[in-house]
């Protein structure tokens, strides 16, 4: 039980630190760097707590769900490493001794797209691990919560497109653009809605892949002993 609580605390801390690190307009540059260090710490602890995943990579059967989740996790690890390395290289406040460790030109090219890929993939990863079927909610309450989640996810998708995030992901924009008129609360709320959209997308994808697993298992003939 304690291990489960510890994992949840680390997971929540990691998500919150990722969202905070995406809001340099709110935190300022120095705090942005320290938030990135905090995020890296949570990420390291997360890897240690889930080290069994690495041991099991080459064991067992790979069905659609496991293939999808493993591919997603590997991409998330890659993008997180890119964010941390480029952030450390660009930083001048938190760890100045490592400034320029991978070259400033490369770091500047990597940091913006990698940060947004990490943000997106972290949302998908969280959604893959949600099991709504275990929630014992029925009737009008379930319908209301579903409608609220769909509405929030729709707002998140709209904000994702309005803020031009696809341009950051695919290197069509090389600098982040900020709306100076937005307050901190609004900026954070918008990031949460965008993140929630990707959580919902990940959850939907995971359900499709788990259903594909079940369909494949039913179609596979059992060997006679």
C-alpha positions as CSV (number, residue, x, y, z in Angstrom):
1,X,0.0,0.0,0.0
2,X,2.8,2.4,0.9
3,X,4.5,1.6,-2.4
4,X,1.3,2.5,-4.3
5,X,0.9,5.8,-2.4
6,X,4.6,6.6,-3.1
7,X,4.2,5.9,-6.8
8,X,1.0,8.1,-7.0
9,X,2.8,11.0,-5.2
10,X,5.7,10.8,-7.6
11,X,3.4,10.6,-10.6
12,X,1.4,13.6,-9.6
13,X,4.6,15.6,-8.8
14,X,6.0,14.7,-12.2
15,X,2.8,15.8,-14.1
16,X,2.6,19.1,-12.1
17,X,6.3,19.8,-12.6
18,X,6.0,19.1,-16.4
19,X,3.1,21.5,-16.6
20,X,4.9,24.1,-14.5
21,X,8.0,23.8,-16.7
22,X,5.9,24.5,-19.8
23,X,4.9,27.9,-18.3
24,X,8.1,29.9,-18.5
25,X,5.9,33.0,-19.1
26,X,4.6,32.5,-15.5
27,X,7.7,31.2,-13.7
28,X,10.4,33.4,-15.2
29,X,13.7,32.1,-16.5
30,X,15.4,31.2,-13.3
31,X,12.4,29.4,-11.8
32,X,11.9,27.7,-15.1
33,X,15.3,26.1,-14.8
34,X,14.8,25.0,-11.2
35,X,11.4,23.6,-12.2
36,X,13.1,21.6,-14.9
37,X,15.6,20.2,-12.4
38,X,12.7,19.2,-10.1
39,X,11.0,17.5,-13.1
40,X,14.2,15.6,-13.9
41,X,14.3,14.5,-10.2
42,X,10.7,13.2,-10.3
43,X,11.5,11.5,-13.6
44,X,14.5,9.8,-12.2
45,X,12.5,8.5,-9.1
46,X,9.7,7.4,-11.5
47,X,12.2,5.3,-13.5
48,X,13.6,3.7,-10.3
49,X,10.2,2.9,-9.0
50,X,9.3,1.3,-12.4
51,X,12.6,-0.4,-13.1
52,X,10.8,-3.7,-13.5
53,X,9.5,-2.4,-16.8
54,X,13.1,-2.4,-18.2
55,X,13.7,-5.9,-17.0
56,X,10.6,-7.2,-18.7
57,X,11.2,-5.5,-22.1
58,X,12.3,-8.7,-23.7
59,X,10.0,-11.1,-21.9
60,X,6.5,-12.2,-22.6
61,X,4.1,-11.7,-25.5
62,X,3.7,-8.4,-27.3
63,X,0.1,-7.8,-28.2
64,X,-1.3,-4.6,-29.7
65,X,-1.7,-2.9,-26.3
66,X,1.8,-3.7,-25.1
67,X,3.3,-2.7,-28.5
68,X,1.5,0.6,-28.3
69,X,2.4,1.3,-24.7
70,X,6.1,0.3,-25.1
71,X,6.5,2.4,-28.2
72,X,4.9,5.4,-26.4
73,X,7.1,4.9,-23.4
74,X,10.3,4.7,-25.4
75,X,9.4,7.9,-27.3
76,X,8.6,9.6,-23.9
77,X,12.0,8.6,-22.5
78,X,13.8,9.9,-25.6
79,X,12.0,13.2,-25.6
80,X,12.5,13.7,-21.9
81,X,16.2,13.0,-22.3
82,X,16.3,15.6,-25.1
83,X,14.5,18.2,-22.9
84,X,16.8,17.7,-19.9
85,X,20.0,17.7,-21.9
86,X,19.1,20.8,-24.0
87,X,17.7,22.6,-20.9
88,X,20.9,22.0,-18.9
89,X,23.0,23.1,-21.8
90,X,21.0,26.4,-22.2
91,X,20.7,27.0,-18.4
92,X,22.7,29.7,-16.6
93,X,21.0,29.8,-13.2
94,X,20.5,26.2,-11.9
95,X,23.7,24.4,-13.1
96,X,25.9,27.0,-14.8
97,X,28.9,24.6,-14.9
98,X,27.0,22.5,-17.6
99,X,26.1,25.5,-19.7
100,X,26.8,24.6,-23.4
101,X,27.5,21.0,-22.6
102,X,25.9,19.8,-25.9
103,X,26.4,23.1,-27.7
104,X,24.0,26.1,-27.6
105,X,23.0,25.9,-31.2
106,X,21.9,22.3,-31.0
107,X,20.3,22.9,-27.6
108,X,18.1,25.8,-28.8
109,X,17.0,23.7,-31.8
110,X,16.1,20.7,-29.6
111,X,14.5,22.3,-26.6
112,X,11.2,23.7,-27.9
113,X,10.1,20.7,-30.0
114,X,11.3,18.1,-27.4
115,X,9.5,20.0,-24.6
116,X,6.2,19.9,-26.4
117,X,6.6,16.3,-27.5
118,X,7.4,15.3,-23.9
119,X,4.3,17.2,-22.7
120,X,2.1,15.5,-25.3
121,X,3.5,12.0,-24.8
122,X,3.2,12.4,-21.0
123,X,-0.5,13.0,-21.4
124,X,-0.9,10.0,-23.6
125,X,1.1,7.9,-21.2
126,X,-1.1,9.0,-18.3
127,X,-4.2,8.2,-20.3
128,X,-2.9,4.7,-21.2
129,X,-2.8,3.8,-17.4
130,X,-6.3,5.1,-16.5
131,X,-8.9,2.3,-16.0
132,X,-12.3,3.9,-16.0
133,X,-14.0,0.5,-16.1
134,X,-12.9,0.0,-12.5
135,X,-14.8,3.1,-11.4
136,X,-18.2,2.1,-10.0
137,X,-20.1,5.1,-11.3
138,X,-23.4,4.5,-13.0
139,X,-26.5,6.4,-14.2
140,X,-26.8,10.2,-14.6
141,X,-23.6,10.9,-12.7
142,X,-21.6,8.8,-15.2
143,X,-23.3,10.6,-18.1
144,X,-22.5,14.0,-16.6
145,X,-18.9,13.2,-15.9
146,X,-18.5,11.8,-19.5
147,X,-20.0,14.9,-21.0
148,X,-17.8,17.1,-18.8
149,X,-14.6,15.2,-19.8
150,X,-15.5,15.3,-23.5
151,X,-16.2,19.1,-23.2
152,X,-12.9,19.7,-21.4
153,X,-11.0,17.6,-23.9
154,X,-12.6,19.5,-26.8
155,X,-11.4,22.8,-25.2
156,X,-8.0,21.3,-24.8
157,X,-7.8,20.4,-28.5
158,X,-9.0,23.8,-29.6
159,X,-6.3,25.5,-27.4
160,X,-3.7,23.1,-28.8
161,X,-4.4,24.2,-32.3
162,X,-5.0,27.9,-31.4
163,X,-1.6,28.2,-29.7
164,X,0.2,26.7,-32.7
165,X,1.7,23.8,-30.8
166,X,1.8,21.6,-34.0
167,X,4.3,24.2,-35.4
168,X,6.6,23.6,-32.4
169,X,6.3,19.9,-32.7
170,X,7.3,19.8,-36.3
171,X,9.9,22.5,-36.3
172,X,7.8,25.0,-38.3
173,X,8.4,27.6,-35.5
174,X,11.7,28.0,-33.7
175,X,10.6,30.4,-30.9
176,X,7.8,30.3,-28.4
177,X,5.2,33.0,-28.7
178,X,3.5,34.4,-25.5
179,X,0.3,36.4,-25.1
180,X,1.4,39.0,-22.6
181,X,-2.2,39.9,-21.7
182,X,-2.9,36.4,-20.2
183,X,-2.7,36.1,-16.4
184,X,-0.9,33.2,-14.7
185,X,-4.1,31.4,-13.7
186,X,-5.4,31.4,-17.3
187,X,-2.1,30.2,-18.7
188,X,-2.0,27.3,-16.3
189,X,-5.6,26.4,-16.8
190,X,-5.1,26.3,-20.6
191,X,-2.1,24.0,-20.2
192,X,-4.1,21.7,-18.0
193,X,-6.9,21.5,-20.6
194,X,-4.4,20.7,-23.4
195,X,-2.8,18.1,-21.2
196,X,-6.2,16.6,-20.4
197,X,-7.0,16.3,-24.1
198,X,-4.0,14.1,-24.6
199,X,-4.9,12.1,-21.4
200,X,-8.3,11.4,-23.0
201,X,-6.7,10.6,-26.3
202,X,-4.4,8.1,-24.6
203,X,-7.2,6.5,-22.7
204,X,-9.3,6.1,-25.9
205,X,-6.3,4.6,-27.7
206,X,-5.6,2.2,-24.8
207,X,-9.1,0.9,-24.8
208,X,-9.0,0.3,-28.5
209,X,-5.7,-1.6,-28.2
210,X,-6.9,-3.7,-25.2
211,X,-10.0,-4.6,-27.2
212,X,-7.7,-5.6,-30.1
213,X,-5.8,-7.8,-27.6
214,X,-9.0,-9.6,-26.5
215,X,-10.1,-10.1,-30.1
216,X,-6.7,-11.5,-31.0
217,X,-6.8,-13.9,-28.0
218,X,-10.3,-15.2,-29.0
219,X,-9.2,-15.8,-32.6
220,X,-6.0,-17.6,-31.6
221,X,-6.7,-21.4,-31.4
222,X,-5.8,-23.2,-28.2
223,X,-3.1,-25.9,-28.6
224,X,-4.3,-29.3,-27.6
225,X,-2.2,-31.0,-24.9
